[in-house]
């Protein structure tokens, strides 16, 4: 007998109900669209993809460094290589992300019910700053010792030095390798999901230009959505 029982499909059980809800909330044609509007070919969106590529290199090289330890990346030739890869991929990550962030700011990327997409991008940027700061602290060289001592004074001055001890290598390693990368990864994943579901923001229409309303998302095609 067809129909639903207590909001669930009578035939499919709870698994069918979950699948139906998931497909309705995350349509495959939005998550993996075959076509994109013409304005997506702008270079400003390339920097978003470059940010993701740099993040992958940062995570892979950082994982190798975390497994090997400070003695390896300070003494071994391969350790120096991976340490340099981690450093320069981080530098490129921040450069690409800042360009992408400012580009989206001047494009008013929060238009058309995309405020949460913009917010997750900004929060991810803030989380990456904390991740980079703890990365300096776990280098175990003179620079990291100096930064830790100065940072400790600053954190003590605002009353949180007892909870966030920047001179504790183990604590900073936990923040840098586990907690902050996990938070950053979840934010980036949620940001990408929102981009897929709500689409890329269209260009700001010129004054006097007529624009028609269109649905939010990749299926919107060339049409824009007024703020």
Secondary structure, 3 states (H helix, E strand, C coil): CCCEECCEECCCHHHHHHHHHHHHHCCHHHHCCCCCCHHHHCHHHHHHHHHHHHHHHHHHHHHHHHHHCHHHHHHCHHHHHHHHHHHHHHHHHHHHHHHHHHHHHHCCCCCCCCHHHHHHHHHHHHHHHHHHHHHHHCCCCHHHHHHHHHHHHHHHHCCCCCCCCCCCHHHHHHHHHHHHHHHHHHHHHHHHHHHHHHCCCCCCCCCCCCCCCCCCCHHHCCCCCCC
